[in-house]
Amino acid sequence: MAMNGKVVVITGGAMGIGRFVATTFARAGAKVVIADIASMDESAKDIRELGAEVLAVKTDVRSEDQVSAMVDGAIRRFGRIDVLLNNAGVVTHFQWGNPRWPLIKDQAKSFWDKVIDTNLNGTFLCCKHVIPHMERQGGGHIINFGQRGHASSIGACAYGVTKAAIQKFSQYLAHEVREHNIAVLSMSPGTAIVGEYGPEEARQSMPGPEIVGNCFVDAADLGMEHSGKQLTVRNGKLKIDDLERGSAGAVGQ
C-alpha cells in the first residue's frame, strides 16, 4: 500500500473532507493523527474499523501551545510525521451557490480575525511545528488547502483571501524546505463540497467529500519535482499547476 506504515496528521479531521480523507489514508496503510476542536469519536471509529491506528487530539489550530502539544503527542505515539494535511478552516456556508457571510462593510473585525487566524495562521503554526521533525527524519510531505478562488463570490472575501494567501505561503515554504526533502503542495478539491452535517438542500445539490477519491493519498506520494505546485482535483484525478511558470498538466506529464 502507498502509505504503508507512514504517519499522517490531518487537521479538521472530525468531519467533512477531513474525515473522508482520513479514511483514504487509513485504507492506504497509514497511521492517522486527527486534530480538531469538534468531537472526533466518529472519525476515529471509521479509521479503527479499517484496521488502522489512530490518535485523536483535541486541537485549536489558532493556539500555538495546542498545536505544539498535538505534534509532540503524535511524535510520542508514532515517532515520526510523514504527511501533514492542513485542512482545518472556517468555511463559508453556501445556499444555492451564494455565501452567507456579511459584506466587508458589515463584517465584524472579530469574525475576520477568526477566519484569518484559523485558515492562514493555523496552517502556519502546524507547518512551523512539524517541519523540524520532518527535517530530522530526512523528508516528508505538507499539503495545504490553497486555491485562487473567485472574487465574484460575494460574501466570501475573508475565506478567499486566506486561500489565496495559503497558496502563496506554500510556494515560499517549498523553497525554504527543499534542501530537507520536504515537498510542499497547495491543493484544492476543485469545487465547493458539502459535508455530512451540511443543510439538506445543499447535500442534495452539491457534491460530497467522496469526489476527491484517493487524490490526497496520491498527492502525498508525489516526488520533489512537484513541490511548490498547485494541485486541483478534476474528475477524480490530480491536475498540477506550476505556480511560477504558469503551466498546467496532469500528474506524470
Summary of the structure (lengths in Angstrom):
residues: 253
radius of gyration: 17.1
end to end distance: 23.3
largest distance: 50.7
contacts: 870
relative contact order: 0.14
helix: 43%
strand: 20%
